């Protein structure tokens, strides 16, 4: 299938103190998050100079994917578009139209399916299309990659490297805690998010022959009255300590790069909590732009370019679909909220 360009679509992040509040306004708009919580999160960014690593990493990913495609004889522009910071999705689609790109292939930097991790990006793209008009570029979304063998391989390698940093007595039977961003139960119940995370964690543990592992959540940001996925990472560390587990490896399975949620919630908050309760704590690296991740992205692109008959997956869950059904991962119902854009089933 012919495409004119590949768009790496991501969450975005601030790159200076002056960008933090506008970024958070974009992220939290319409979500009912209390103002005090927004200010609390802003302080997290301030501790790191207001800079999230995600944009720099995605720019590097764009260049590496472009270079890898070129080495394989595929001359295809690769651009970056963000939901919450520059370069914004509508601006990038407008740029594509100006350059004459009509058919786009989009890679979303989220390996797991839920409204905020998949469908919302499609809606963002469709809103941008509507702003351009009937001659806007069309797009197809690359499938999720939670069970792609290269993703499982690179996460396994990062966990293995972290296990090697544990005290020697704890390396023979390590306890691994996989974490992912918590989401409201109302969102989790209408998507395969938990199922996919559980499967990916199982595949990593199986590959490393690790029998003691758990899946927990972090970075809750919603109002206290709304049920979210739990247990929280810090509460879970308390439970493990009470069971006599002396050391843990924490793997941020749900994050492909060192977002602020990884830097603050795991490297500061959870690490400090582990030290407070006397537990050895090692955080496994995120996949980032590991060569295997770049290889995976290029492979997923080539699946669509070359109409590969096989979609490489491992484990018990299928790759479901290239094209997301119209009712896939619906948005939560919020009082007074506007109806989300309908999702054209020709987009995946």
N, C-alpha and C positions, 0 to 999 in steps of 0.2 A: 504494500500500500504506500502511496506517495504522500509524504508530508513536506511542508516547506520549512518548518523549524520545530525545535524542541523547547518547551518552556519548563524550567524547574520552578515549581510553585511551592512556596514555603510560608511559614508563619511570620517571619520577620522579627527584628529586634532593634532596640535603640543602639546608637553608636556614639552616644555622648549624653551628658546630664540633661541638656536642653531638649533631648528627644524622648526622655522617659515618660513624662506625663502625657504628651500627645499619643505616644504608643499605647499606654495603658487605657487612655480614653477610647481608642479604636478597639482594643481587645475586649473591654468590659462593657461597651455600649449596649444597653438594652438587656443586660444580664442580671440586674438587680443586686449587684455586689455592693455592699456598704462602702461608703466613702472612706471609713477608717481602714478597711481592708486594702483599698487601692493605695492609700498612703503607706501602708505597711509594706506592700509589694514594691512600691517606688523606692523605699529605703533599701530593699534587697539590691536593687540595681545600683543605688548610690554607693554601696559598699565595694562595687567593682567599677567605679568611675562612670557608671551609666552605660557601660558597654556590654552588650551580649555577644558571645562568640559566633552566633548563628549566621549572621550575614557574611562575615569574612569566610567562614567555612563553606557556605553555599557558593560564594564567588569562586572559591578554589575548586569546588565540585564542578561547576560549569566549565571551567578551563580544562580540568582533567577529562571530563566526559567528551568535550569537544576534541581534545587531542587524541583520545582513544578511538573515537569515531573516524577521525582523519586517518589514523594509522591503518584502519580497516577499509579505507577507500570510500568512506561515507562522508560526503561534504554537506553537512547540515548545520545551520546556525543553532546555537544553544543560548538561551536567554534566561535570566532570573526574574521572577515576579513574586512579590510578597503581598500577604493579606493586610498587614498592619503597619508596615513601614516602606519607604522607598527602596526599590522601584515598585510602585503599586500595580496591582493586577490590571486595572483599567488603562493605566498609562502604557503598560507593556503591550496590551492588545491593540491600543491605538497605534503604537509604533509598528507593530506587525502589519496592520492594515496599510500604513504609509509605505512600508517596504514591499508590499504586494504579497505577503504571506497569507494564504487563504486557508490552509489546512495545517493545524497545529497538533502536536503530540505533547501531552503534559505529564510530567513526573512530579507527583506530590510527595514531599519528604516525610511521609507518615506511612508506616508499614501495617497499621491496624485500622479496622473499619469501625467508624462511628460517625455521628453527625459532624462533630467538629473536626474530625481527622480525615474525612473524605467528602461527604456530600456538601458540606458548607463551602469547600473549595470549588466544587462544581457550580454551586449557586453563585459564588463570587465571580467566576468566569462568565456565567450566563448573564449576570447583572451588567458586567462590563460589555458583553456583546450587545445587550439591549441599549446601552448608552451610545454605542457606535451606530447601530441601525441595521437594516436588513443585509447590508453587504459586509457585516463584521466577519472576521475569521471564525471558522468552526474549529472544534477541538475534540480530541479523544483523550481519555485519561488512561494511563498505564495502570495495570492491575496492582493490587496490594501485594506486598512481598514478605509477609510475616513467616511464610513457610518456604521461602526460596532457599535452596541449599547453601548458596553463598552467604546469605544473611545469617543463617544458623551457624555456619562455619566461623564467620568473623566474630560473632557474639561469643561463641564457645572459646575461641582463642583469647579473647579479652578476659573471660572468666578464669580460664586456666592460668593466665599470667597473674591474676589477682590472687588465686589460691597459693601460688608460689611465694607470695609475700606474707602469708599467715605464719604464725609461730609453727615451728617444725612439727610439733606433736599434733597440731590441728590440720595439717595438710593431707593426712591419710583419709580422713572422713570429714571433709569440709561441709559447712552448712551455708547454702547459697540463698539469698533473698533477692528475688527478681522484683523490680518496681516498675510501675507505670503511672502515668498521670491519672488521678482519680477523675471520674466524671459523674454527673448526677445519675441516680438509679433510673430515672425516667429515660435517659439517653441510652444507658447500658442495656436496658430491657428491650430496646427496639433495634439492636445491632449485635453483630457477632464479636464485639470488642473483647469481652472477657474470654470467650471461647478461643479466639485467636491468640490472645496473650498466654492463656494456659497451655495451648498447644506448642507455641514457640518455646516457652519455658521448659516444657517436657522434652522437646527435641534437643535443647541445649544440654539439659541434665542427662539425658540418655546418651548423648554423644560423649560426655565426659565421665560417664558412669558414676554420677552423683545421685545418691538416693535421698539425701536430706535437703529439700528445697521448699520454698514457699513463694507465692505471688502476693504482693501487697501493693499499696497505693500511696501516693504522695501528692502534694501541691494542691490540695482542695482549696477552692476560692469562692464557693457559693455561700448564700445565706445559711445560717445554722438550721433554719427550719426545713431545709431541703435535704433529703437523704442522698448521700453520695457513696460511691464504692469504698469499702474499707476491708481490712484494717489499715490504718495509717502506719507508715514505716516506724515511727518512734514508739507507738504503742506496741507494735509487734516486737521491737527489740526488747522491750520490758518483758514481754511474754517469754521470749527465748531465754533471757537471763534467768527468769524464774524457773525455767526447766533445766538450768544448769549448762546451757550452751555457752562456751567461753569466747567463741570467735565467729564472725560472719564475713562472708563476701557479699557485697551488695552490687547487683548488676542492674543498671537502669535500662532494662529491656525495651521499655516503651519509647525511648528517646534515641534518635540516631546521631545526635550531636550534643555537645555540652551546652544545653539551654540554661537559662538562669535557674530553672527548677532543679537542674542537676548541681550547679555550682553552689547555690544557697541551700536548698532543701536537703541535699545529700552530703556535700563536702563541708558544709558548716553545721547546719542544724542537727542532722542525724549523726554525723561524726561526733559532735560535741556531746550529744545525748549518750552515745555509746561509751564515750570516755567517762561520763558522769556515773554510769552504772557499772563501770569496770569491765567493759566488753571490748575485745580486740575487733577492729573494724577496718576492712579494706574495701575500697570502692573500685569495681572494674571499670575500665574505660568504655566509653561509647564507641560505636563503630566508626563514626566520623567519616573521613575520606580515605580510610584504609583501601589499599588497591583492590581488595576483593569486593568492597562496596561499589567502587567505580566500575569494576567488571560487571557486577550485577546490574547496575543501572544501564550500562551499554547493552547488556544481554536483553533486558526488558524492552529497550528501544528497538533492538533488532527483531524481537518477536513480532512487533507490529509493522516494522518496515518490510520485512521479508516474509510475512505470513507464515511463521513457523507453525507447523501442525501440533507441536508438543509444547506445553507450558511446564517448565521444570518446577516441581514442588516435591517436598518430602513430608512424611507423616500421614496423619489420619484424615486431615481436612483437605478437600479439593481446592483448586484455584477458583472455584465457583464460576466466575464469569469475567470476560473482558469488558463487557458492557453492563454497567450497573442498571438494575431494574428501576423503573420510575419511582417505586415506593421504598427504595433502599435507604436504610438509616435515616428515618424521618426526624425532623426537628422536634424538640419538646414543645408542648403547648404552654405558653406563658400568658397570663391574663393581660388582655389588651394588646398582645403582640400582633403584628401584621403577618399575613400569610406569607410563607417563604415562596420564592419563585418555584414554579413547577420545574421538575427535572426531566428534560427530554431524554427518553430512553436510548437515543442514538449516541449519547455521550456516556463515557465510562470513566 
